[in-house]
Amino acid sequence: MWAASCLASCCAACACDACRTVVSGISRRSARIAYCGLFALSLIVSWILREVAAPLMEKIPWINHFHKTPDREWFETDAVLRVSLGNFLFFTILAIFMIGVKNQKDPRDNMHHGGWMMKVICWCILVILMFFIPNEIISFYEASSKFGSGLFLLVQVVLLLDFVHGWNDKWVGYDEQFWYMALLVVSLVCYVATFSLSGLLFYLFVPSGQDCGLNTFFIVMTLIFVVLFAIATLHPSVGGSILPASVISLYCMYLCYSGLASEPRDYGCNGLHKHSKAVSTGTLTIGLFTTVLSVVYSAVRAGSSTTLLSPPSSPRAGAEKPLLPLDKAAAEEHEEKEHSKPVTYSYSFFHLIFSLASMYSAMLLTGWSTSIGESGKLVDVGWPSVWVRIVTGWATAALFLWSLVAPIIFPEREF
């Protein structure tokens, strides 16, 4: 017993030292990646609790207060939502606290980039506290997460548009035949994938012998958007490139598939869930991986002047770093100038992305389920999830079309 206690104390001390070393090694430039790491940690914790926490949560009286104990799946979903809520509150508090930070003189600038040991402790406390709140609050958060997830998808659409246009401009800027051919090949591949996926959707979600008018409407509407993208892009007044149109077409068709796949299992027009669970391990893994990638991309793009996260007038950090050592007076003057620099991106909006991503990841881990109810029953998929994804696809189409026609309607403005 004494040896075990000593071993546990040594392990705890080593763990604390390791955490302290990692935290102290986080620099100003690596802070954004550290936030991504903390978000990834929340996903790992959610996944672990989803697998192992159910037996323990069954014994907590303020969680399991039903006359009849719900099944294991209900507690798995509840654990994921509670971790997600703690993560959401952590980043939301930071987003509110960072409103109005304009330059690096603001004391909150140092808080954004430093204090990592305290941040990790606060994050752990928030997550633990979520397991002491009543089920009604979790129910409200679960319902709100569906709409927050839609907002997260819209943010990713804006970033996707920025990426695709930047990709297109870079290849066109080479002004070489090879890169023009590469643009054409990538565009053709995206269009082939788009129409192939639409054929698969008709096969899976419009089976013969079933009245599937709604599913047909969703698929046909997406195909109409695809055609409109091409027409608007190739119109002489727009003079756009076919690459952004092809990539957005494929993304809209994917959102249509994602929405149709969320239809209830017993719905006659949903052929996807006849021989499989609502959320397979493969689909879940891909969904979480793409979520982490999108959040990391948001963090990396936060320093770019072409995104929502950074105004065009913001300078890049470190752009005027001196080449030679300065004397004391000059060094102090240089340090003063460095601190008076405006921030390179909106800290508040940066944390807001992580808040919305917390909601989205919870929906992925729970299969966009409605988990809390008077009877404690779990519904794996449902129509709210379908409409969130379908409407997100329509909003994506509207944003892309607006990005094409806005410069024509308002020529005096910059877009």
Order of alpha helices (4+ residues) and beta strands (2+ residues): alpha-alpha-alpha-alpha-alpha-alpha-alpha-alpha-alpha-alpha-alpha-alpha-alpha-alpha
